[in-house]
Amino acid sequence: MADKSFTGQVAIVTGAGQGIGFEIGRQLAASGAHVILNDLDESLAENAVRLISKENNHRCIALGGDAGDLNIIQKMVSAATAEFGKLDIIIANAGITLFGDFLTYPPESFFRVMQVNLAGVFFLAQAAANQMKKQESGGSILFTSSVTGHQAHKNLAAYGMSKAALEMLAKHLVVELSPFRINVNTIAPGATLTERTMQDDQYKKTWSAITPMGRPAIASDIAHAALFLVSEKAKHITGQSLVIDGGWTSVSPSPY
C-alpha cells in the first residue's frame, strides 16, 4: 500500500518494535506518514526507526516505554504535536499475553494484562481524541484486538476478556467521537508469524494445519487491513471489528 496516500499525516503506533506493530509503522511511513514508534523495549523501537528510515525519507521517532503508563501516553501525544504539529492516526497495538489456568490465575497477572491491554488503550485513545478535537480536522483510531476476543482459547481468559472489551470500547466511542469526525475501529488478528510466535518451532506447522486458508497470517496481512481502516477510504467505517485469521474463527479448532 506504499502509494503515498498518508503523505503529511502523523501517526502513533504502540508495540511497534517488531511484529505486527513494526509492519504497520513501516507501511505507514512508506505511504508518506510521519510515525512515532513506541515499544516497551526502547532498543527495539530505535532499531525499528533505523530500519524504516533506510527505506524512506519520512521522519520517524522512537519512544520507548510502557504503553500502559499514563506518563508515556502523554509523552507520545506531546511528541507528535511538538515534532510534527498535529496527530492524525492512533494505532493502539501494544498488548501482553500472560497465559494461565483460570482457577489459579494470579491477581498480579490479571491486573498487568488489564493495565496494558485496556487502560493503556483507553487513555491513549482519550489523549489522542482530545488532541484531534482541538485540531478540528478529524482523525482515525484503531485498536488491536484478537480472535481470542471472539472464541474461547485455553489459558487465555484474562487476555481474551481484555480483547473483547476493546471491541466494545470502539463501539462506545462511536457515540462519543463521531461528532468530531474521528472514526474508531478494531482489527482482530488470528495466528500470525512474528518474532515472538516463531520462537515455538511448531507454531507454523500447527496453525497451518487448523487454519482453513492453509497458513497463519504474516505481519503484512494484518498491516494491510490496518492501513485501510485508518485511511481516507474507510472514513465512513466506524465501530467495527475486522477479523483477520484465514477463516479460523469460522471453525475454531484448538491448537492444543
Residue pairs with C-beta under 8 A, 6 or more apart in sequence:
1 27
1 30
1 31
1 224
1 227
1 228
2 27
2 30
2 31
3 31
4 31
4 32
5 31
5 32
5 231
5 232
6 28
6 31
6 32
6 33
6 89
6 227
6 231
7 31
7 32
7 33
8 32
8 33
9 28
9 32
9 33
9 34
9 88
9 89
10 33
10 34
10 35
10 36
10 80
10 84
10 85
10 86
10 87
10 88
10 89
11 25
11 28
11 33
11 34
11 35
11 36
11 87
11 88
11 89
11 90
11 91
11 230
12 35
12 36
12 38
12 76
12 77
12 80
12 87
12 89
12 90
12 91
12 124
12 128
13 21
13 24
13 25
13 28
13 35
13 36
13 37
13 38
13 91
13 93
14 21
14 38
14 39
14 67
14 76
14 91
14 92
14 93
14 94
14 120
14 124
15 21
15 38
15 39
15 40
15 67
15 93
15 94
15 95
15 144
16 22
16 24
16 25
16 35
16 37
16 38
16 39
16 45
16 48
16 93
17 37
17 39
17 40
17 41
17 44
17 45
17 47
17 48
18 39
18 44
18 48
18 194
18 195
18 196
19 192
19 194
19 195
19 196
19 219
20 93
20 144
20 189
20 192
20 194
20 219
20 222
20 223
21 37
21 39
21 91
21 93
21 94
22 37
22 48
22 51
22 219
23 219
23 220
23 222
23 223
24 91
24 93
24 222
24 223
24 226
24 227
25 35
25 37
25 48
25 52
25 60
26 48
26 51
26 52
26 55
26 223
27 220
27 223
27 224
27 227
28 35
28 89
28 227
29 35
29 52
29 55
29 56
29 58
29 60
30 55
30 56
31 227
32 58
33 58
33 88
33 89
34 58
34 59
34 60
34 61
34 83
34 84
35 52
35 58
35 60
35 61
36 60
36 61
36 63
36 76
36 79
36 80
36 83
37 45
37 48
37 49
37 52
37 60
37 61
37 62
37 63
38 45
38 62
38 63
38 64
38 65
38 67
38 72
38 76
38 94
39 45
39 48
39 62
39 64
39 94
40 64
40 65
40 66
40 67
40 94
41 64
42 62
42 64
42 65
43 64
45 62
45 63
45 64
46 62
46 64
48 60
48 62
49 60
49 61
49 62
52 60
53 60
59 83
59 84
61 79
61 83
63 72
63 75
63 76
63 79
65 71
65 72
65 75
66 72
66 116
66 120
67 73
67 92
67 94
67 116
67 120
67 124
68 94
68 115
68 116
68 117
68 119
68 120
69 120
70 123
73 120
73 123
73 124
73 127
74 127
76 124
76 127
77 87
77 124
77 127
77 128
77 131
80 86
80 87
80 131
81 87
81 131
86 131
86 135
86 137
87 128
87 131
87 132
87 135
87 139
88 132
88 137
88 139
88 140
89 139
89 140
89 141
89 142
89 230
90 124
90 125
90 128
90 139
90 140
90 141
90 142
91 142
91 144
91 226
91 230
92 120
92 121
92 124
92 125
92 141
92 142
92 143
92 144
93 144
94 116
94 120
95 116
95 117
95 144
95 146
95 162
95 163
96 112
96 113
96 116
96 117
97 113
97 156
97 159
98 109
98 112
98 113
98 158
98 159
99 155
99 156
99 159
100 106
100 109
100 155
100 158
101 155
102 155
102 157
105 157
105 158
109 158
110 158
113 158
113 159
113 162
114 158
114 162
117 159
117 162
117 163
117 166
118 162
118 165
118 166
121 143
121 166
121 169
122 169
125 141
125 143
125 169
125 173
125 184
128 139
128 141
129 139
129 141
129 173
129 176
129 177
129 180
129 182
132 138
132 139
132 180
132 182
133 180
133 182
136 180
137 181
138 180
138 181
138 182
138 183
138 235
139 180
139 181
139 182
140 182
140 183
140 184
140 185
140 229
140 230
140 231
140 234
140 235
141 170
141 173
141 177
141 182
141 183
141 184
141 185
142 184
142 185
142 186
142 187
142 226
142 229
142 230
143 166
143 167
143 169
143 170
143 184
143 185
143 186
143 187
144 166
144 186
144 187
144 189
144 226
145 163
145 164
145 166
145 167
145 186
145 187
145 188
145 241
146 159
146 160
146 163
146 188
146 189
146 190
147 153
147 188
147 189
147 190
147 243
147 245
147 248
147 249
148 156
148 159
148 160
148 163
149 160
149 162
149 163
149 164
149 165
149 166
149 167
149 188
150 164
150 188
150 243
150 249
151 249
151 252
152 160
153 160
153 254
154 254
154 256
163 188
166 186
167 186
167 188
167 241
170 184
170 185
170 186
170 238
170 239
170 240
170 241
171 239
173 182
173 184
173 239
174 184
174 238
174 239
177 183
177 184
178 238
181 235
183 234
183 235
183 236
183 237
183 238
184 238
184 239
185 229
185 234
185 237
185 238
185 239
185 240
185 241
185 242
186 240
186 241
186 242
187 222
187 225
187 226
187 229
187 241
187 242
187 244
188 241
188 242
188 243
188 244
188 245
189 217
189 222
189 244
189 245
190 211
190 216
190 217
190 243
190 244
190 245
190 246
190 248
190 249
191 197
191 203
191 207
191 211
191 216
191 217
191 245
191 246
191 248
191 255
192 216
192 217
192 218
192 219
192 221
192 222
193 203
193 204
193 216
193 217
193 218
193 219
194 219
197 203
197 216
198 204
203 216
204 215
204 216
206 255
207 215
207 216
207 248
207 255
208 214
208 215
208 216
210 248
210 251
210 253
210 254
210 255
211 245
211 246
211 247
211 248
212 246
212 247
212 248
212 250
212 251
213 246
213 247
214 246
215 246
216 246
217 244
217 245
217 246
221 244
222 244
225 242
225 244
228 234
229 237
229 242
243 249
